[in-house]
Amino acid sequence: MQMQKTFEIANPTGIHARPARKIVEAAKPFPFDVFLEKEGGSRFSAKSLVKVLSLGGKQGDQVTVIAEGDDAEAAVDAVGAVLTATESH
């Protein structure tokens, strides 16, 4: 099953090292690929810290989380929760 949802980055400082690490931690437990796609941009693996940082997400950017697997909805929601968190601690 494929699932995708679009979320708005809520953190005022965007996706920097700490929230990027949390995104990777949220995606890693799932045994299938989880991707991030910024509006009008490329698709990046949510399991790679370097790739997540290269997304260059800023507060207010729309990011689509895409996953395909038995528990795709849970993966999308886990990563989306990090994207919509207002704090990175």
Protein Blocks (a to p, Z undefined) as FASTA:
>chain_A
ZZddddddfbfnlpafklmmmmmmmmmmpccdcddddehiacddfkbmklmmmnopaehi
acddddddfklmmmmmmmmmmmmpcbfZZ
